[in-house]
Amino acid sequence: MKKFMIIAIVFLLAFPVYVSANEGIPKTNIGNITIVPPNEWSLEEGFIQYGDSSKEILKENYIGLFINGSIIKNANLIIENDRTLLPLRLISEYLGAKVDWEPTARMVTITDEDNTIELFIDNENAKINDKEYVIDAAPKILNDVTYVPARFVAEALNAKVDYFDGVDTTKTHIVIRMRHVMISKYPDNAKAFTKEEAILLVKQQLIIAFEKKFGEFIPFDNNEKYGKDAGRTIWSDEDEKALMRDVITNLKIQSENDRYYVMPVVFDFWFDKYTGDIYVFYNGQGMSISVFDPYSEGALAFVG
C-alpha cells in the first residue's frame, strides 16, 4: 500500500488534480437512466427510463438528442431527406439563443451574442449576419411545432454537431445501438480535466471500492497470470481480485466524446470532463447508466 501511495503522490505532483471550477456547467442528467432501443428483442417500441422515474416511449424512427452530454427528453427529432430537423424551442432552451417569429414573412430570427440567423418556413434560403446561404433542409411547421435544420443552426451558433447512426462505433457517440445527435457548446473559459487527471481520479475511486471488497490494493505486476492464463478452468475469487488489480493498474481511456472519457473496467466507466462525475455504462438488453459509488456494497459487482 505504501508503494502505491508513493506512486500516487509522485503522479499528483506531475499532474495536479483540481476540483472542477466550472460552476456554470451543470451536471448532466444521465445518472440512473435505462435505454431500451426500439426494434430490439422483438420490441416494436423501446423506452427510456429517466433518473426521475419518468418514462419516454421510443417509436421505430426514434433519434436521441444529447446536448452537452445530457439526454434531452421528448426531443422529437425528425429525419427528412437524410437531414435532421429539431424543434426550434431546443435552440432557445439549450444554446442560450433568443428566438423571434415574424408571422407575415413566416420568418424565424435566432440571435445570440455573436450571430443573427434568419430562416424562412419552407424556404431553403437563409441568412447569417445578413450574409445569404442556401441550406439543404428548409425549416417547416409540423403539428404546430417549428422545426429547423439541426446542423446549420447549431453550427451558426458556434456549437459542435455530431451524428451517430447507431451502428458504426468508430464514429463519435455517447451510447451505442441507438441513433442520436450530439450538440455541444461550452463556455470559452470552461476547463476540462485532462486525460491524465481523469485516469488518476477514476483509479482513486476504484481503489476505494477494491479495498472495501478485497483488502489492500497492490499494483498488478504484468508478469502475473490469472484465470485460464494461469491454467485454471474455474474462475476463482483470487482470479477476480487479480483481474481488478490488472484493470486498475493499467487503466486507460479507450474513447471520448464532447463530454465523457470512456475507460473499460469490466463495464465501461464514463468520466465527466467538466464535473469529474463518474458513471458506469452497462450494455445489456437495456443499456443502463448509473452513478459510480465506490462505497456501495456492489460497487465492483459487474453482473450481466
N, C-alpha and C positions, 0 to 999 in steps of 0.2 A: 504494500500500500504506500509506503514511504517513497518507493521508487517512482510510482505513478504520480504522487503529489509533486515530486521534484520536476518531473517531465511537464506536468500541467502548469507549474509556476513559470518554468522557462518559456513555455508556449504563450502564456499570458503576457510576459514581458515583451515577447517578439510581436504578438498580435493583441494589443489591449482590447478587451471586450467592453463595449459601452452599453449602458442601458438605453434603449431607444428613446430619442428625444423628439420623435415625430408625433407630437401631440395632436397635430392637425390631421393625421391619418388614422381613421378609426380602425378598430379590429374588424376582421371580415366575419361573415355570418356562416361560415362553412362548418363550424363545430357541431357535431351530433346530427349530421344530415345523412339520410339514406336515399340513394337514387336507384331506381329500377327502370332502365330504358324500355320504351315500348318495343314490341315485336321480338322480345326475348323470352325463352321458355314458354312459348305458345301464348304469351300475353299480348292481346291486341292493344291494350293500354298499359302504360307504365305509370310511375308516380315518383314524386319527390316528397319525402317526409322531412320537414324542416325542424330545426332545433327548438322552435316554439310550439311544436306538435301540430302545426298546420300541415295540410297535405294538398299537393297540386297534382292533378291527373295529367298525364302526358299522352297526347294523341300520337298517331303514327308519324306525322310530319314534324314532330317537336324539334325545336332548335333551342338549346340553352344559351343564356347570356350571362357572362361574368364581367363585372366592371370592378377594376382594382381588386380582383381576387374574390369578390363576393358574388354569389349566385343571385340573380335578380328574379324575384317571384313574379309569376304571371307576366313575363316579358312579352309574350305573344309575337315573337319574330315571325316573319314570313319570308319565303324564298320565291322570287318571281323572275323567270328567265335567268336563273343562276345568279341572281343578285339578292343580297339580304336587305330587307327593309325592317326598320324598327319604329315603334311608336314615338312620336315627337316628344311626348312628355318625358321620356327617358333622357333626352338631351338636357332638358332644363333641370331635372331632378339630380342627375348623377354627374354631369360635366360642368355644372355651375354656369350654365348659359341662360340668357333671357330670351323668351320667345314671344313674338308678336304676330297676330293674324290680321291680314287685310282682306276682308271678305269680298270686296268689289273686284279686286285684282286677283283674288284667290292666291294670295302670296303669303308665304311664311318668312319672317325675318328672325334669324337666330344670331344673337350677339354675345360676345364675351369681352374680356378686357382688350383683346387684340384684333378680333375679326368680326366682320358683319357678313352673314351669309343670307342670300336671298334665293328662295326656292319657290317654284310655281307649280301648283297642283296639275298633274297630268301633262307636265311640260318638262322636257329634258334640258331646257336652258336654265342656267343658274348663274349667280354672281357671288364672288368673294371679294369684299372691299372694292366693289364696282368693276372688278375685272370679270369678263364674261367666260363662262365654261359651258361645255356640253357634257352632261353626265350620262352614265349608261343605265340609269334607272330613275324614272320620273317619280316624284312624290305622288301619293294618292290618298284618298279618303276611303276607308273601309269600315263599315259599321260605325260610322261617326267618329272614327279614330284616324288621325292624320299619320301616315307612315312616310318616312324619309329614308333615303339610301344610307345605310349604316356607315360604310367606309368613307364615302365622300364627306359626310357631315362630321364624323368623328375626327378624321384627319385634318379637316379645315379648322377644327377647334384644337389642333395640336395634340390630339390623342393618338395612341398607337392601336392598331386593329389587327387581330389575327383570327383566322377561321380554321377550325379543326373538323375534319369530315367524319370523325368517329372511328376511323379505321387506321390511318397511317400515323402510328405513334412516333415516327421520326420527326413529325411536324410539331410545332409548339401546341401544347394542350394543357388543360388543368385536370380534367377527368378523362377516362377512356370510355370507349363503347357508346359515346353519345355526342352527336354533332353539337358544337357550340361556338359562339363568337366570343372573343375576349377583347375588351376595350380597356385601355389603361391610360391614366393621366395623373401624374403625381406632381406635387409642388416642386419647383426648381431647387429648393433648399432641402428637399427630403433626402435623408441619408440612409442608405441600405446597409445592412450587415454584410460584410464581406463573406466569401465562401469559407475562409479560414475561421472566422469568428463563428459562423453558423455551425460548422462541424464541431468545434470545441464545445459550444453550448449544448448541442444535442448529445455529445459524448458525456458531458457532465450529468445530464438528466438520465441517460441510460445507465450510468454507473450507480446512481442513487437507486434505481429500480433493481439493478443487478445485485447490489449488496444487500438489499432488503430480502431478495429471494434466495441468493446463493452464498452470501458472505463476502469476504474480502475480494475485491477485484484485482486480479493480476493480469497485466497486459499479455496478450497472446504471443507466443513465440511461433513464427511461421514455419518452424521445423516440426511443430507438434502435429499430431494426427488425431482424428476422432471419427466416429461413425464408421462407415464402410472403408474409409481410408486407413483406419486402424484395424481392419479385419473383423469388425463386428457386424453381425447380421441383424441384431436387435438394438434399437436406439435406446440408450441409457440416459439417466439423469446427468451423468458426467459428460456425455456427448452434448446434451443440451447446454450445459454450462460452458463447455469448450466452444460451442458454436457462438454463443453470445459474446464470449471473450474475443473471439476472432472478429465478429461483426463490429464490436465497439472499437477494438484496436485499429481496425482497417477501414473505419467508416469513411465514406466518400460521397460526393454529390454525383448522382447519375444524370440528372437533367434539371432544367429550371424553366420557369415561365416568368411573366412580369412580376409575380407576387411571391412565388414559393421556390425554394430549393428542395429538390426531391432526393432523399437518401434511402437506399434499400437497407432495411434492417432484416426483418422476416417479412413483414408487410412494409410498404413504403411509408417513410416519415416525411412530412412536409414541414419546412421551416419558413415562417413568415419573415420575409426580408426586412420588413419595416417595423414590426412589433416584437419579433422574437418568439411569437407563439409557435407551439409545436403540435402537429396533428398526425394522426395515424390513418392511413388510407387502406381499406380492406376491399379487395376486388373479388367478391363472391357473386351469388345470384343477385344480391343487391350490393351496390357499391356504397360503403359506409365511410364516413369521415368523422373521427372523434378526436377530442382534445386529449393529448397525452398527459397523464398524471403519473409521475414516477413513484408516487407514494401509495397508489392503489394496489390492492392485492393481486389484481390481474394485469398489472402493467406489462408484464412480459409473457402473458398467456396468449400466444398467437394461434387461436383456434380457427380452423376454416377448412 
